[in-house]
């Protein structure tokens, strides 16, 4: 029986202003692909040059990984909307560079 492993991951750009959440079964290869596509406009991650890995989780079953990816996107959208209501924009949510 083959062992499967899936990853839900979050990448950002150099200035840490954009987040991209994805799912893959080969995390090192996927990060390389994001890096190699950084100068294209083929996808959201490429357009905003998201290839810096911030976080990942590992799953044995793809359905659980897909569920977690959707949850993380929904949570981020809700937090962004709350910041818009509170601050009038979501610029304050971005992590500060040090």
N, C-alpha and C positions, 0 to 999 in steps of 0.2 A: 504494500500500500504506500503510495507516494505521500510524503509530508508536504502540505501546502502552508504557505505563510503569506499574509497580506499586510500591507502597511497603509495606514492613514497618516498623511504628512502635511505639514504646513511649511511653505517657503515664503520668503519675502525678498524685496529688492535691497539694493545697497543702502538706501536712506531709510529703510524700514517703515515706509509709508503705505505699502500695499501688501496684503496677505493673499495667498493662494492655497487652497486646500485640495488635496488630491488623494487618490488611492492607486496602489500598484502592488505587484507581486515581486518586484525587484527594485528596491529603494536606491541602491547605489547607481544602477543604470538609469533610473528615472531622473535623478539629480543631474547626472551627466547630460541627459537629453535636454533638460531645462537650461543648462549652461550653454550647450551648443546651439540652442534655438534663441538665445537672448537677443540677437540682432535681427530677428525676423518679426513679422507682424502676424504670424500664423495662429497665435492663441493668446489668451489673456495673460498667461504667465510670461510668454515671450514678449508681448507688447510692453509690459511693465518690468521686464528683466528680473523676474522672480526666480532665483536659483540658489538662494542662501537658506539652508535647512534650519528651521527654528525648532521643530518638534515632530515627533512621530510616535505612533502606537502600533503594536504588532497584534495580529489576529490570526487565528487558525482557520476561521470560516469567512468566506467572502461576504456572505449576507450580513454578518455582524460588522465587518469593516465598512460596508456601504451604509449601514444604519448609523454608525458612528460619524462617518464623514458628513452625512446629512444633518445630524444633530449639531456638529461643530459649526456648520455653515449657518444653520438657523439661529444658534446662540449668538454668533457674531453679528448677524443681521439685526437681531433684537437689541443688542448692546449698541450698535451703530445708531439705530433709530432713537433709542433713549438719549444718546449723546446729542443728537440733532435737536430733540425737544429741550434738553437742558441747556445746551450751549449755542444753539442756532446753526451749528455745523458739527461735523465729526472730526475736525482737525485735532482737537485736544486728546483724542483717543490714541493717536499714534505714539509709539514709544519714543522717548527722547534719546537723541544720540549723545553719547558721552565721549 
